[in-house]
């Protein structure tokens, strides 16, 4: 009796998980399907789900109208650069807070996290002026720095959580064996925290890749990433749903593929230290 109850509970949990997963994935699926429709079919009422004349016209129009590869390359550089800079800054910071804490460590962590609650538009004007004066407006370097700074609190918090799960005695033993601070971080701490660092890197890439507010306000043409590429299909002439869906699909495809192939590493990193 107990076994059948357990089996039933597992079945219900599995079905519930699949239902939630499909519910979350449905908007993405609908966007992909809409990208293969004509504009008339895309706005049909009632909506047409699968049985329609599939077409690649929208993708051809998007390719002719915009230089997709330029937007893609900008996104790769900005997302990758901001992630790399963030990790280089966050690893020493998280190490210090995890293994050499002070009385104010928790206050500093809470303060860093509280900066994420500040509306971005509240600091847009001063940052915009700074960018103009520094010559960083519509540059990859400028946008990389901004995205690194706005995601830095999350990176530090995640790495701090992972580092806290590593026994401090291991680092103390390394010091007794003559390891320098650099060697301690590079050769002892980092290899042990690889799952956590990998999941942090993946999450930061996704956050930077999907960032729209700063990319639309601090870029115009030269450094515009894929979020600006998508926004270009909303114009005074109207909102072209099929072409917008094609542009969106082309924009999210790289990060979807990355997430699909990295899902095991991501789950491993997010559960790092959960079981002792």
JODA-V494095 format. One record per pair of residues at least 4 apart in sequence whose ideal C-beta (glycine too) atoms are under 6 Angstrom apart, sorted by the first residue. I is the first residue (numbers start at 1). J is the second residue. Records with the same first field share a line. If there is no record, write none. Layout:
I = J  J
This chain:
25 = 29
31 = 245  248
32 = 249
34 = 42  242  245
35 = 58  245  246  249
36 = 54
37 = 41  42  52  242
39 = 242
41 = 48  52
42 = 241  242
44 = 48
48 = 52
58 = 242  243  246
59 = 246
61 = 65  243
62 = 246  247
71 = 226  229
74 = 78  223  225
75 = 79  209  225  226
76 = 80
77 = 81  140
78 = 140  143  144  225
79 = 205  208  209
81 = 144
82 = 144  147  148  208
83 = 201  204  205
85 = 148
86 = 90  148  151  152  155  204
87 = 91
90 = 94  155  156  159
93 = 156
94 = 98  156  159  160  163
95 = 99  185
96 = 100
97 = 101  105  160
98 = 160  163  164
99 = 168
101 = 105
104 = 108
112 = 153
113 = 153
115 = 153
116 = 153
118 = 122
120 = 213
123 = 127
124 = 128
130 = 134
131 = 136  137  142
132 = 137
136 = 142
138 = 219  220  222  223
139 = 223
140 = 144  223
143 = 218  223
146 = 214
147 = 208  211
151 = 204  207
155 = 200  204
156 = 160
158 = 200
159 = 163  200
162 = 193  196  272
165 = 273
166 = 192
171 = 184
174 = 179  184  188
175 = 179
179 = 183  184
182 = 186
183 = 187
184 = 188
185 = 189
186 = 190
193 = 197
194 = 198
195 = 268  269  272
196 = 269  272
198 = 265  269
199 = 266  269  270
202 = 262  266
205 = 209
206 = 255
209 = 255
211 = 215
212 = 216  227
214 = 218
215 = 219  225  227  228
216 = 228  231
219 = 223  224
224 = 228
226 = 251
230 = 247  248  251
233 = 243  244  247
234 = 239
240 = 244
252 = 256
258 = 262
262 = 266
